[in-house]
C-alpha cells in the first residue's frame, strides 16, 4: 500500500529563513490530503545571495512550485525594511498543487475513482456487477 501513496517532496535552502514556509505548506497539505507522504530536503545555502535561495515542491518527482514562484520584495512602508527571511516570499498555488496530487493519484491507482472533493474513493471493481449475464 505504501507504494501507491503519493509523495510530496519539499526542498528549501537551509539558513535562508524559509523553514516557516515549509512548515506552513506541509501542515496545509497534510490537513487537506492526509494520505500523502511528505519528505523534506534541506538544500545547502550559497552564501548570503538571495537570488540563489530555493523553495521547490515536487509531487511524485514532478515540480509544482519552483524558482519562478519565489520572489524578493522589500517590506515596510519605507521599503527599506526586510522581514526575517531577508525579503523572500513564497507563493504556493494550492489549486495547482491539488491538481498535481489528483493526477499523481490517478497514475498510481488507476483502478480507483475519486469523487469531486477527493475525499470519497470507490474501487471500480466494486461498481461492476459480479453476476452479469452477458
C-alpha positions, -999 to 999 in steps of 0.1 A, spaced: 0 0 0 29 23 7 40 23 -30 5 36 -40 7 67 -18 17 100 -34 50 115 -23 53 153 -19 89 164 -16 96 199 -3 131 213 -8 144 246 5 177 264 11 189 260 47 197 290 68 177 312 45 146 317 67 124 295 45 116 269 72 84 287 83 72 284 47 80 247 47 61 242 80 30 261 67 29 243 34 34 208 50 7 215 75 -18 226 49 -10 197 26 -14 172 54 -46 188 66 -62 186 31 -46 153 20 -37 131 49 -28 102 27 2 118 11 38 113 23 57 145 28 95 145 25 118 174 35 151 181 19 172 210 32 195 223 4 228 239 12 229 277 13 251 295 -11 263 325 9 240 354 15 229 358 -21 191 359 -21 189 351 -58 204 316 -51 178 306 -24 154 279 -35 120 267 -24 106 238 -45 77 214 -42 77 181 -62 47 158 -65 60 123 -74 91 138 -89 74 165 -110 80 201 -100 49 221 -90 64 250 -72 98 262 -82 122 291 -88 96 312 -106 73 313 -76 99 326 -51 102 363 -52 122 390 -34 104 421 -22 110 449 4 88 450 34 76 480 54 62 515 45 97 529 35 105 497 15 140 496 31 130 471 58 131 434 51 114 406 71 132 378 88 136 358 56 156 387 40 127 398 18 119 363 4 83 354 -1 69 321 -14 37 317 -34 22 282 -34 -9 277 -56 -30 252 -37 -52 247 -68 -22 237 -89 -9 215 -60 -43 197 -57 -44 192 -94 -9 177 -94 -19 154 -65 -51 142 -83 -31 134 -114 -4 115 -93 -31 96 -75 -47 85 -108 -13 74 -121 -6 54 -90 -41 40 -85 -58 39 -119 -84 14 -106 -97 39 -80 -122 66 -89 -123 98 -69 -152 120 -60 -155 157 -66 -136 166 -33 -112 136 -34 -125 125 0 -145 96 -12 -128 69 -32 -146 40 -48 -129 10 -63 -141 3 -99 -143 -34 -91 -170 -27 -66 -190 -8 -92 -191 -38 -116 -218 -62 -111 -203 -97 -105 -235 -116 -117 -240 -100 -151 -254 -125 -176 -239 -114 -209 
